[in-house]
Amino acid sequence: MSPRILAAGGLGGVALASGVALTATSGWLVVRAAERPVILTLLTAIVAVRTFGMARPVFRYWERLRSHDAALDDLATARTRLYAALLPLTPARLPRRGRAAVLAGVVDDLSERVEAQVRVSVPLLTSALAGLATVGLCTWVEPAAGAVVAALLLVAAFTTLLAGRLEARSMDDLGTARGELARVTELVASQALELQAVGAGAAARGWVADAQRQVAHAGRRQSRGRAIATGMLPLSTAIATVACAVVAGRSGHGGPVSALLVLAPYALAEVFGALPEAARAHARAAAAGRRLDALLDERPAVSDPLHEPLLAKETERRTGCNLSVSQQRLLAKVAAGGGRRVPHLRLRGIGASWDGRRAALAGADLEVAPGQVVAVTGPSGSGKSTLLAVVARQLDPTAGRYLVDGRDALRLSLAEVRQLFAIVDDDPHVFATTLRANLHLARPAADDPDLTGALAAAGLGDWFASLPDGLDTRLGAGSRGLSGGERARLSIARALLSGRPVLLLDEPVAHLDHPTAVAVMRDLLAARADRSVVVVSHRPEGLADAHGIIDLAAAAPSPANGPSAPATPGAVATPGAAATPGGAIATTSTSTTPTTTPTTTTTTNPARR
């Protein structure tokens, strides 16, 4: 528990104790004033009432400021650390859980876990301090009344534990039901047009309704447990108040003291009112912590020497604020884009697997000299996207070597290698915000001329001129829609704006018609300047301008061959390969038994050497 949380708990304890003292002192003052004593004998009580009345809101406000300031600072730090821990898991591991589950973990679960300090620790501290102060006051006045209030504290502690136990039992069922509702809702929302097209709209609504019913059922079970725990505290407080009244009546104390003894346990109702919610918050935080641990305990798809290892239980002390000075300088250099000269990439005998069991690629070779355009082709399942993921350091190879300017890429930091690449895939995401914000994702420091220049280079100049609000035009859901070609060009504009020296294109025109695909690839290759380009495609658009073509002619190993069976080998696109007389394309083929090593072809375009 941080010192700031302890300080906030102390301030809250003073606030609650002031509230109890205010109620008890007011009762004493009212009864004593009814006896019509000399007014000077009431001055001390009057001053005490005013003091407690002012202290209660002042210390409460001070406690809220300190506790929420600590929670928000901790949340910002925890989010930074969590994102750092998730980097090695993207994109190979996170898709297994679905977008909804990952977002819920990053946003909701992390908030529950961090805010537990305010929702759990502070109420427990404040209630304990105020309760003990009340026990001390009542014991000083009448020991029997102090014993009654002490018993009330024990009942409150038992009720808090019971509330936590009941909440924990219901949280797992409710969390599972909410996760299923989020999964079904995300699926139906993302595939709404397809479901309507096949006449499955009613069935989809039924899926959502069934998931919602499960959430409601789990919620009712949770509410019953909460009602039991919440009802016990007012009942026990009422019993303690009656008991103190009996004790005061038998003790022979006068009316003012009796009023103080009766009202003191009654005032504790406010003190104990926050305890059931604190117990529930603890149960929610524990469940959220288990889900976060399960997310972060995934085996990373890539190793990062800068953060090695990044496991869930080490995340807090091995990420974020604990970077060394040299590591901070490296990340600052990466963020500034320094040192981004076009690298020489060389991959030899690369094998890779997405799940760690079945090979998706084996024996692939790739070489990209600075400024070259290299195309990778092959049928579906042949490992094209897997090879591109290895190049982008989104997936560690299981075999072979990957060199960047002669250095082992796996020994370089993940940030240092990834900052070399800008990726354009077949389904670029457009965020529901302004055009300017969508472009600033690539380079936050870019000014408006840089943004408009990137749009023009991507072939969006005329489209941009037609926008009513220019760079402030809102895009995405509920705003201006984009065609497939416009989305592809916007993704290209982001890639060009980033200034990354290598462009990785994964089926960038897969869903576009032929004229649009030709125009998009033409504009992209024309605007690439001296950047290197690796393009993965089933289609011929843009391949005529490639310096070399790698054909992964067969798919990765089938289950019949076993997970360790060799997969499609790649081939090196060599700029200096010999051409046949007359400028024809030189083709070299190597074939072996079909069940072991499939055919691969390297094609070198002599016009692009």
C-alpha positions as CSV (number, residue, x, y, z in Angstrom):
1,M,0.0,0.0,0.0
2,S,1.5,3.3,-1.0
3,P,2.1,6.1,1.5
4,R,-0.4,8.3,-0.3
5,I,-3.1,5.8,0.2
6,L,-2.2,5.5,3.9
7,A,-2.4,9.3,4.2
8,A,-5.7,9.3,2.5
9,G,-7.0,6.6,4.8
10,G,-5.9,8.6,7.8
11,L,-7.6,11.7,6.5
12,G,-10.8,9.7,5.9
13,G,-10.6,8.2,9.4
14,V,-10.5,11.7,10.9
15,A,-13.5,12.7,8.7
16,L,-15.6,9.8,9.8
17,A,-14.5,10.1,13.4
18,S,-15.5,13.8,13.3
19,G,-18.9,12.7,12.0
20,V,-19.4,10.3,14.9
21,A,-18.2,12.9,17.4
22,L,-20.5,15.5,15.8
23,T,-23.6,13.3,16.2
24,A,-22.7,12.2,19.8
25,T,-21.8,15.8,20.9
26,S,-24.9,17.2,19.3
27,G,-27.0,14.7,21.3
28,W,-25.3,15.7,24.5
29,L,-25.7,19.4,23.7
30,V,-29.4,19.2,22.9
31,V,-30.3,17.2,26.0
32,R,-28.1,19.4,28.2
33,A,-29.5,22.6,26.8
34,A,-33.1,21.3,27.5
35,E,-32.1,21.4,31.2
36,R,-31.6,25.2,30.9
37,P,-28.1,25.5,32.4
38,V,-26.0,28.6,32.5
39,I,-25.1,29.3,28.9
40,L,-21.4,29.6,29.7
41,T,-21.4,25.9,30.6
42,L,-22.4,25.0,27.1
43,L,-19.7,26.9,25.3
44,T,-17.2,24.0,25.1
45,A,-19.9,21.7,23.6
46,I,-21.0,24.4,21.2
47,V,-17.4,24.9,20.0
48,A,-16.9,21.2,19.7
49,V,-20.0,20.8,17.6
50,R,-18.9,23.6,15.2
51,T,-15.4,22.1,15.1
52,F,-16.5,18.6,14.2
53,G,-19.1,20.0,11.8
54,M,-16.4,21.9,9.8
55,A,-13.7,19.2,10.2
56,R,-15.9,16.5,8.7
57,P,-16.3,17.9,5.1
58,V,-12.8,19.5,5.1
59,F,-11.1,16.2,5.9
60,R,-13.4,14.3,3.6
61,Y,-12.6,16.6,0.7
62,W,-8.9,16.4,1.5
63,E,-9.1,12.5,1.6
64,R,-10.9,12.4,-1.8
65,L,-8.3,14.6,-3.4
66,R,-5.4,12.5,-2.1
67,S,-6.9,9.1,-2.8
68,H,-8.1,10.0,-6.3
69,D,-4.9,11.7,-7.2
70,A,-3.0,8.6,-6.1
71,A,-5.4,6.3,-8.0
72,L,-5.2,8.2,-11.3
73,D,-1.4,8.4,-11.2
74,D,-1.2,4.7,-10.5
75,L,-3.7,3.9,-13.3
76,A,-1.6,5.9,-15.8
77,T,1.6,4.1,-14.8
78,A,-0.1,0.7,-14.8
79,R,-1.5,1.3,-18.2
80,T,1.9,2.2,-19.6
81,R,3.3,-1.0,-18.0
82,L,0.5,-3.1,-19.3
83,Y,0.9,-1.9,-22.9
84,A,4.7,-2.6,-22.6
85,A,3.9,-6.1,-21.4
86,L,1.4,-6.6,-24.3
87,L,3.8,-5.6,-27.0
88,P,5.5,-9.0,-27.2
89,L,2.1,-10.7,-27.4
90,T,1.0,-8.8,-30.5
91,P,-0.3,-9.7,-32.9
92,A,0.3,-13.5,-32.7
93,R,-1.2,-14.2,-29.2
94,L,-3.9,-11.6,-28.6
95,P,-6.3,-12.6,-31.4
96,R,-6.9,-15.9,-29.6
97,R,-8.9,-14.1,-27.0
98,G,-10.9,-11.9,-29.3
99,R,-11.0,-8.1,-29.5
100,A,-13.7,-7.7,-26.8
101,A,-11.8,-9.8,-24.2
102,V,-8.6,-7.9,-24.8
103,L,-10.3,-4.5,-24.6
104,A,-12.1,-5.5,-21.5
105,G,-8.8,-6.6,-19.9
106,V,-6.9,-3.5,-20.9
107,V,-9.6,-1.0,-19.8
108,D,-12.1,-2.5,-17.3
109,D,-10.0,-5.1,-15.5
110,L,-7.0,-2.9,-15.1
111,S,-9.2,-0.1,-13.8
112,E,-10.8,-2.5,-11.3
113,R,-7.4,-3.7,-10.1
114,V,-5.8,-0.3,-9.7
115,E,-8.8,1.5,-8.2
116,A,-9.1,-1.2,-5.6
117,Q,-6.7,0.9,-3.5
118,V,-9.3,3.6,-3.3
119,R,-12.4,1.5,-3.2
120,V,-11.0,-1.1,-0.7
121,S,-8.0,0.1,1.2
122,V,-9.2,3.6,2.0
123,P,-12.7,2.5,3.3
124,L,-11.2,-0.2,5.4
125,L,-8.7,2.2,7.0
126,T,-11.2,4.9,7.6
127,S,-13.8,2.6,9.1
128,A,-11.2,1.0,11.3
129,L,-9.9,4.3,12.6
130,A,-13.4,5.8,13.2
131,G,-14.6,2.6,14.8
132,L,-11.7,2.3,17.2
133,A,-12.1,6.0,18.2
134,T,-15.8,5.4,18.9
135,V,-14.9,2.3,21.0
136,G,-12.4,4.4,23.0
137,L,-14.9,7.2,23.6
138,C,-17.7,4.9,24.8
139,T,-15.3,2.8,26.9
140,W,-14.1,6.0,28.6
141,V,-17.6,7.1,29.4
142,E,-19.1,3.6,30.2
143,P,-17.1,0.4,29.7
144,A,-20.2,-1.7,29.1
145,A,-21.2,0.6,26.2
146,G,-17.7,0.3,24.9
147,A,-18.1,-3.5,24.9
148,V,-21.3,-3.2,22.9
149,V,-19.6,-1.0,20.3
150,A,-16.7,-3.3,20.1
151,A,-19.1,-6.2,19.5
152,L,-20.6,-4.1,16.7
153,L,-17.2,-3.7,15.2
154,L,-16.7,-7.5,15.2
155,V,-20.1,-7.9,13.5
156,A,-19.1,-5.4,10.8
157,A,-15.8,-7.2,10.2
158,F,-17.7,-10.5,9.8
159,T,-20.2,-8.9,7.5
160,T,-17.4,-7.5,5.4
161,L,-15.8,-11.0,5.0
162,L,-19.2,-12.5,4.2
163,A,-19.9,-9.9,1.6
164,G,-16.5,-10.6,0.0
165,R,-17.1,-14.3,-0.1
166,L,-20.6,-14.0,-1.6
167,E,-19.4,-11.5,-4.2
168,A,-16.4,-13.7,-5.2
169,R,-18.8,-16.7,-5.8
170,S,-21.0,-14.6,-8.1
171,M,-18.2,-12.7,-9.9
172,D,-16.9,-15.7,-11.8
173,D,-20.4,-16.6,-13.2
174,L,-21.1,-12.9,-13.9
175,G,-17.7,-12.4,-15.5
176,T,-18.2,-15.4,-17.8
177,A,-21.7,-14.3,-18.8
178,R,-20.5,-10.7,-19.5
179,G,-17.6,-12.0,-21.5
180,E,-19.9,-14.1,-23.6
181,L,-22.2,-11.2,-24.1
182,A,-19.3,-9.0,-25.2
183,R,-18.1,-11.7,-27.6
184,V,-21.5,-12.3,-29.2
185,T,-22.2,-8.5,-29.4
186,E,-18.9,-7.8,-31.1
187,L,-19.4,-10.7,-33.5
188,V,-22.9,-9.6,-34.5
189,A,-22.0,-6.0,-34.8
190,S,-18.9,-6.6,-37.0
191,Q,-20.7,-9.1,-39.2
192,A,-24.1,-7.4,-39.3
193,L,-24.3,-7.0,-43.1
194,E,-23.2,-10.6,-43.8
195,L,-25.8,-11.9,-41.3
196,Q,-28.6,-9.9,-42.8
197,A,-27.5,-11.0,-46.3
198,V,-27.9,-14.7,-45.4
199,G,-31.2,-14.1,-43.5
200,A,-29.7,-14.7,-40.1
201,G,-30.6,-11.4,-38.5
202,A,-33.3,-12.9,-36.3
203,A,-31.0,-15.7,-35.2
204,A,-28.3,-13.2,-34.4
205,R,-30.7,-11.2,-32.2
206,G,-31.5,-14.4,-30.5
207,W,-27.8,-15.0,-29.7
208,V,-27.6,-11.6,-28.1
209,A,-30.8,-12.1,-26.2
210,D,-29.7,-15.5,-24.8
211,A,-26.4,-14.0,-23.7
212,Q,-28.2,-11.1,-22.1
213,R,-30.4,-13.5,-20.2
214,Q,-27.4,-15.3,-18.8
215,V,-26.0,-11.9,-17.6
216,A,-29.4,-11.1,-16.0
217,H,-29.5,-14.5,-14.2
218,A,-26.0,-14.1,-12.8
219,G,-26.8,-10.5,-11.8
220,R,-29.9,-11.7,-9.8
221,R,-27.8,-14.2,-7.9
222,Q,-25.3,-11.5,-7.2
223,S,-28.0,-9.1,-6.0
224,R,-29.3,-11.7,-3.5
225,G,-25.9,-12.0,-1.9
226,R,-25.5,-8.3,-1.8
227,A,-28.9,-7.8,-0.1
228,I,-28.0,-10.3,2.6
229,A,-24.6,-8.6,3.4
230,T,-26.0,-5.0,3.1
231,G,-29.0,-5.7,5.4
232,M,-26.9,-7.2,8.2
233,L,-25.2,-3.9,9.1
234,P,-28.2,-1.7,9.6
235,L,-29.8,-4.5,11.7
236,S,-26.7,-4.9,13.9
237,T,-26.4,-1.1,14.3
238,A,-30.0,-0.9,15.5
239,I,-29.4,-3.7,17.9
240,A,-26.3,-2.0,19.2
241,T,-28.1,1.3,19.6
242,V,-30.9,-0.4,21.7
243,A,-28.2,-2.2,23.8
244,C,-26.4,1.0,24.5
245,A,-29.7,2.6,25.5
246,V,-30.3,-0.2,28.0
247,V,-26.7,0.1,29.3
248,A,-27.1,3.9,29.7
249,G,-30.4,3.5,31.5
250,R,-29.0,1.0,34.0
251,S,-25.8,2.9,34.6
252,G,-27.5,5.8,36.2
253,H,-25.8,8.4,33.9
254,G,-27.7,11.6,33.3
255,G,-29.7,12.5,30.2
256,P,-26.8,14.2,28.3
257,V,-24.4,11.3,28.7
258,S,-27.1,8.8,27.9
259,A,-27.8,10.6,24.7
260,L,-24.1,10.5,23.8
261,L,-23.9,6.7,24.4
262,V,-27.1,6.0,22.4
263,L,-26.1,8.2,19.4
264,A,-22.5,7.0,19.2
265,P,-23.3,3.5,17.8
266,Y,-26.1,5.0,15.6
267,A,-23.5,7.3,14.0
268,L,-21.4,4.3,13.1
269,A,-24.0,3.3,10.5
270,E,-22.4,5.8,8.1
271,V,-19.0,4.5,8.9
272,F,-19.9,0.9,8.2
273,G,-22.1,1.6,5.2
274,A,-19.1,1.6,2.8
275,L,-17.7,-1.8,4.0
276,P,-19.9,-4.1,1.9
277,E,-19.1,-2.2,-1.2
278,A,-15.4,-2.3,-0.3
279,A,-15.7,-6.1,0.0
280,R,-17.4,-6.3,-3.4
281,A,-14.7,-4.1,-4.9
282,H,-12.0,-6.4,-3.5
283,A,-13.8,-9.4,-5.1
284,R,-14.1,-7.7,-8.4
285,A,-10.4,-6.6,-8.3
286,A,-9.3,-10.2,-7.5
287,A,-11.3,-11.5,-10.4
288,A,-9.9,-8.8,-12.7
289,G,-6.4,-9.6,-11.5
290,R,-6.9,-13.3,-12.4
291,R,-8.1,-12.4,-15.9
292,L,-5.1,-10.0,-16.4
293,D,-2.7,-12.6,-15.2
294,A,-4.2,-15.1,-17.6
295,L,-3.7,-12.6,-20.4
296,L,-0.2,-11.7,-19.6
297,D,0.9,-15.3,-18.8
298,E,0.6,-16.0,-22.5
299,R,3.9,-17.1,-23.9
300,P,5.2,-14.1,-26.0
301,A,5.3,-14.5,-29.7
302,V,8.5,-12.5,-29.8
303,S,11.4,-12.1,-27.4
304,D,12.6,-8.6,-26.5
305,P,16.0,-8.2,-25.0
306,L,15.0,-4.8,-23.6
307,H,12.2,-6.3,-21.5
308,E,13.2,-9.9,-20.8
309,P,11.2,-11.6,-19.5
310,L,7.8,-9.9,-19.5
311,L,5.6,-12.2,-17.3
312,A,2.5,-11.2,-15.5
313,K,4.0,-11.3,-12.0
314,E,7.1,-9.4,-13.0
315,T,5.4,-6.7,-15.1
316,E,5.2,-4.0,-12.4
317,R,8.9,-4.1,-11.5
318,R,10.3,-4.9,-14.9
319,T,8.5,-2.5,-17.2
320,G,7.7,1.2,-17.4
321,C,9.5,3.2,-14.8
322,N,12.3,0.7,-14.2
323,L,14.1,1.2,-17.5
324,S,17.8,2.0,-17.3
325,V,19.2,5.2,-18.7
326,S,20.6,3.5,-21.8
327,Q,17.2,1.9,-22.4
328,Q,15.4,5.2,-22.0
329,R,17.8,6.8,-24.5
330,L,17.2,4.0,-27.0
331,L,13.4,4.4,-26.7
332,A,13.7,8.1,-27.1
333,K,15.8,7.6,-30.2
334,V,13.2,5.2,-31.6
335,A,10.3,7.6,-30.8
336,A,12.1,10.4,-32.5
337,G,12.7,8.3,-35.6
338,G,16.5,8.8,-35.4
339,G,18.8,6.7,-37.4
340,R,16.3,5.3,-39.9
341,R,18.5,4.6,-42.9
342,V,17.2,2.0,-45.2
343,P,18.5,-1.4,-43.9
344,H,19.6,-4.5,-45.6
345,L,17.4,-7.5,-44.7
346,R,18.6,-11.1,-45.0
347,L,16.6,-14.1,-43.8
348,R,18.0,-17.6,-44.2
349,G,16.3,-20.9,-43.6
350,I,13.4,-19.3,-41.7
351,G,10.9,-21.5,-40.0
352,A,8.0,-20.2,-37.9
353,S,4.8,-21.4,-36.1
354,W,1.9,-19.3,-34.8
355,D,0.8,-21.8,-32.1
356,G,4.2,-23.4,-31.2
357,R,3.0,-26.8,-32.5
358,R,2.2,-26.8,-36.2
359,A,4.8,-25.2,-38.6
360,A,3.4,-22.4,-40.8
361,L,6.7,-21.8,-42.6
362,A,10.0,-23.7,-43.0
363,G,13.2,-23.1,-44.9
364,A,12.2,-19.8,-46.3
365,D,14.9,-17.4,-47.6
366,L,14.5,-13.7,-48.3
367,E,16.9,-10.9,-49.1
368,V,16.0,-7.2,-49.5
369,A,18.7,-4.8,-50.4
370,P,18.2,-1.1,-49.7
371,G,15.6,0.5,-52.1
372,Q,14.5,-2.8,-53.6
373,V,10.9,-4.0,-54.2
374,V,10.5,-7.7,-53.6
375,A,7.3,-9.6,-54.1
376,V,6.2,-12.8,-52.2
377,T,3.6,-14.9,-53.9
378,G,2.0,-18.3,-53.4
379,P,-1.3,-20.0,-52.7
380,S,-3.2,-19.5,-49.5
381,G,-1.5,-21.2,-46.5
382,S,1.9,-21.2,-48.1
383,G,3.3,-18.9,-45.4
384,K,3.4,-15.5,-47.1
385,S,1.9,-13.6,-44.2
386,T,3.9,-15.6,-41.7
387,L,7.1,-14.6,-43.5
388,L,6.1,-11.0,-43.4
389,A,5.3,-11.3,-39.7
390,V,8.8,-12.6,-39.1
391,V,10.3,-9.7,-41.0
392,A,8.2,-7.2,-39.0
393,R,9.3,-8.9,-35.7
394,Q,5.7,-9.8,-34.9
395,L,6.7,-13.5,-34.7
396,D,9.9,-15.1,-33.7
397,P,11.4,-17.7,-36.1
398,T,11.7,-21.2,-34.9
399,A,14.6,-21.9,-37.2
400,G,17.0,-20.0,-39.4
401,R,18.7,-16.6,-39.1
402,Y,17.3,-13.1,-39.5
403,L,19.9,-10.3,-40.0
404,V,19.3,-6.5,-40.2
405,D,22.4,-4.9,-41.6
406,G,24.4,-7.9,-40.6
407,R,23.2,-7.9,-37.0
408,D,21.0,-10.6,-35.5
409,A,17.5,-9.1,-35.4
410,L,16.6,-11.3,-32.3
411,R,19.4,-9.6,-30.3
412,L,18.1,-6.1,-31.1
413,S,15.4,-4.6,-29.1
414,L,11.9,-5.1,-30.3
415,A,11.3,-1.3,-30.6
416,E,14.5,-0.8,-32.5
417,V,13.6,-3.3,-35.2
418,R,9.9,-2.6,-35.4
419,Q,10.5,1.1,-36.0
420,L,12.0,0.2,-39.3
421,F,8.7,-1.0,-40.8
422,A,5.4,0.5,-41.9
423,I,2.7,-2.2,-42.5
424,V,-0.2,-1.9,-44.9
425,D,-2.6,-4.8,-44.8
426,D,-5.8,-5.8,-46.6
427,D,-8.1,-4.5,-43.9
428,P,-6.7,-1.1,-42.7
429,H,-8.5,0.3,-39.7
430,V,-10.0,3.8,-39.7
431,F,-10.6,5.2,-36.3
432,A,-13.8,7.0,-35.5
433,T,-12.1,10.4,-35.2
434,T,-10.8,13.2,-37.4
435,L,-8.7,12.7,-40.5
436,R,-5.9,14.6,-38.8
437,A,-6.0,12.2,-35.8
438,N,-6.0,9.2,-38.1
439,L,-2.8,10.5,-39.8
440,H,-1.1,11.6,-36.6
441,L,-1.1,7.9,-35.5
442,A,1.8,7.5,-37.9
443,R,3.7,10.6,-36.8
444,P,2.3,12.7,-34.0
445,A,4.6,15.7,-34.6
446,A,3.6,16.1,-38.3
447,D,2.3,19.5,-39.3
448,D,-0.6,20.1,-41.7
449,P,1.6,20.4,-44.8
450,D,3.1,17.0,-44.0
451,L,-0.3,15.5,-43.6
452,T,-1.6,16.9,-46.9
453,G,1.6,16.0,-48.7
454,A,1.2,12.3,-47.6
455,L,-2.5,12.3,-48.7
456,A,-1.4,13.7,-52.1
457,A,1.4,11.1,-52.4
458,A,-1.1,8.4,-51.7
459,G,-3.4,9.6,-54.5
460,L,-6.0,11.2,-52.2
461,G,-5.4,14.8,-53.2
462,D,-8.8,15.2,-55.1
463,W,-10.6,13.3,-52.3
464,F,-9.1,15.6,-49.7
465,A,-10.1,18.7,-51.7
466,S,-13.7,17.6,-51.6
467,L,-13.9,17.2,-47.8
468,P,-16.0,19.9,-46.2
469,D,-13.8,20.3,-43.1
470,G,-10.5,19.3,-44.4
471,L,-8.3,17.6,-41.9
472,D,-10.9,18.1,-39.3
473,T,-13.4,15.9,-41.2
474,R,-14.6,13.1,-39.0
475,L,-14.2,9.5,-40.3
476,G,-15.4,6.1,-39.3
477,A,-18.6,4.9,-37.7
478,G,-21.4,7.4,-37.6
479,S,-19.4,9.9,-39.8
480,R,-18.0,10.1,-43.3
481,G,-17.6,6.6,-44.8
482,L,-14.7,5.5,-46.9
483,S,-14.6,3.2,-49.9
484,G,-12.2,0.2,-50.0
485,G,-9.8,2.1,-52.2
486,E,-9.9,5.2,-50.0
487,R,-9.2,3.1,-46.9
488,A,-6.3,1.5,-48.7
489,R,-4.9,4.8,-49.8
490,L,-5.4,6.3,-46.3
491,S,-3.3,3.4,-44.9
492,I,-0.7,4.1,-47.5
493,A,-0.6,7.8,-46.5
494,R,0.0,6.8,-42.9
495,A,2.8,4.5,-44.0
496,L,4.4,7.2,-46.1
497,L,4.0,9.8,-43.4
498,S,5.7,7.5,-40.8
499,G,9.0,7.9,-42.5
500,R,9.7,4.2,-41.9
501,P,12.4,3.0,-44.3
502,V,10.8,-0.4,-45.2
503,L,7.2,-0.8,-46.3
504,L,5.6,-4.2,-45.7
505,L,2.4,-4.7,-47.8
506,D,0.2,-7.7,-46.9
507,E,-2.4,-8.1,-49.7
508,P,-2.9,-4.3,-49.8
509,V,-5.3,-4.5,-52.8
510,A,-6.9,-7.9,-52.0
511,H,-10.5,-6.5,-51.9
512,L,-10.2,-3.9,-54.6
513,D,-11.3,-4.1,-58.2
514,H,-8.6,-4.3,-60.9
515,P,-8.5,-0.6,-62.0
516,T,-8.4,0.6,-58.3
517,A,-5.8,-2.0,-57.4
518,V,-3.6,-0.9,-60.3
519,A,-3.9,2.8,-59.3
520,V,-3.2,2.1,-55.6
521,M,-0.1,0.1,-56.3
522,R,1.1,2.6,-58.9
523,D,0.8,5.5,-56.5
524,L,2.4,3.6,-53.7
525,L,5.4,2.5,-55.6
526,A,5.8,6.0,-57.1
527,A,5.8,7.6,-53.7
528,R,8.1,5.2,-51.9
529,A,11.2,7.3,-52.8
530,D,14.2,5.3,-51.6
531,R,12.3,3.0,-49.3
532,S,12.5,-0.8,-49.6
533,V,9.2,-2.6,-50.2
534,V,8.2,-6.2,-49.5
535,V,4.8,-7.0,-51.0
536,V,2.7,-10.1,-50.4
537,S,0.0,-10.7,-52.9
538,H,-2.1,-13.2,-54.8
539,R,-2.6,-10.7,-57.5
540,P,-0.3,-9.4,-60.3
541,E,-0.8,-5.7,-59.7
542,G,2.5,-4.0,-59.0
543,L,4.6,-7.1,-59.4
544,A,5.9,-6.0,-62.7
545,D,7.9,-3.3,-60.9
546,A,9.5,-5.7,-58.5
547,H,13.2,-6.3,-58.5
548,G,12.5,-10.0,-57.6
549,I,9.6,-12.3,-57.0
550,I,9.6,-15.1,-54.4
551,D,7.1,-17.9,-55.1
552,L,6.1,-20.0,-52.1
553,A,4.7,-22.7,-54.4
554,A,3.1,-24.9,-51.7
555,A,1.4,-24.6,-48.4
556,A,2.8,-25.2,-45.0
557,P,3.0,-28.9,-43.8
558,S,-0.4,-30.6,-43.7
559,P,-1.5,-32.4,-40.5
560,A,-0.7,-35.7,-42.3
561,N,3.0,-34.7,-42.4
562,G,3.0,-33.8,-38.8
563,P,3.9,-30.5,-37.1
564,S,7.6,-31.0,-37.7
565,A,7.4,-31.8,-41.4
566,P,9.2,-29.4,-43.6
567,A,7.2,-26.6,-45.1
568,T,7.5,-24.3,-48.1
569,P,11.1,-23.1,-48.6
570,G,11.5,-19.6,-49.9
571,A,14.0,-18.3,-52.4
572,V,16.3,-15.3,-52.5
573,A,15.5,-12.5,-54.9
574,T,19.0,-11.7,-56.1
575,P,19.5,-8.4,-57.9
576,G,22.3,-9.7,-60.0
577,A,20.8,-12.9,-61.3
578,A,21.6,-13.7,-64.9
579,A,18.9,-13.1,-67.5
580,T,18.4,-15.2,-70.6
581,P,19.4,-13.7,-74.0
582,G,17.0,-11.1,-75.3
583,G,16.1,-9.8,-71.8
584,A,13.8,-12.7,-70.9
585,I,13.2,-13.4,-67.3
586,A,15.5,-16.0,-65.8
587,T,13.8,-18.6,-63.8
588,T,15.4,-21.3,-61.6
589,S,13.3,-24.2,-60.2
590,T,14.2,-26.9,-57.7
591,S,11.8,-29.8,-57.2
592,T,11.9,-32.8,-54.9
593,T,9.5,-35.4,-53.6
594,P,6.1,-33.7,-53.2
595,T,5.6,-35.0,-49.6
596,T,8.8,-33.5,-48.4
597,T,9.9,-30.2,-50.0
598,P,7.6,-28.4,-52.4
599,T,8.7,-26.5,-55.5
600,T,9.9,-22.9,-55.1
601,T,10.7,-20.4,-57.8
602,T,12.9,-17.3,-57.8
603,T,12.2,-14.8,-60.5
604,T,14.4,-11.8,-61.2
605,N,13.2,-8.9,-63.3
606,P,16.2,-7.8,-65.4
607,A,14.6,-4.5,-66.1
608,R,14.6,-3.6,-62.4
609,R,18.2,-4.7,-61.5
